[in-house]
């Protein structure tokens, strides 16, 4: 017997299902069926859902609990190394900022790179990225014609700035180049307007103007 039901899932739960959905080549129903079968096997092994819930299978790790309780966050390794150098330079090297987000975006194979055409998708991915790192910030993106507005909102001004730099550097590096036109930086938020430009050099120059000179990359 086949039963049809409507299921409402938010982005968080859809993301959790992605491995199963990819396994079944986008067949959402097949992914749900496998998930149900898996839960049936687990319930058979542990006796009940309550017992399963109390088991280590879904118990939060110390890392996840630490982040959830706001005791700490995850920092990409290259950014951490740069921070530990305790330098006076205000902007990390270009490739450090690019690499921080690149590996995450690389997994989003269905994401169109043209941010001005898909601002909502980029906003979702960036918020998922910073959320996975445990950064207490919210990214908002709007696009119209050749202009993009980015808001970085959070209670930690230094973390806001670092998130803004990562976003600005990725916007500056193409495939469509965006330079900073104006920035308003207050204690709990950064508001910025970007516009298309001809070259990456133009975009990089705007980062230098508004944020400072990036540190030259050093081979380690």
Buried (B, 14 or more C-beta within 10 A) or exposed (E): EEEEEEEEEEEEEEEEBEEBBEEBEEEBEBBBEBEEEEEEEBEEEBEEEEEBEEEEEEEEEEEEEBBEEEEEBBBBEBBEEBEEEEEEEEBBBBBBBBBBBEEBBEEBEEBEEEBBEBBEBBBBBBBBBBBEBBBBBBBBBEBEEEBBBBBBBBEBBEBBBBBBBBBBBBBBBEEBBBBBBEBEBEEEBBBBBBBBBEEBEBBBBBBEEBBEEBBEEEEE
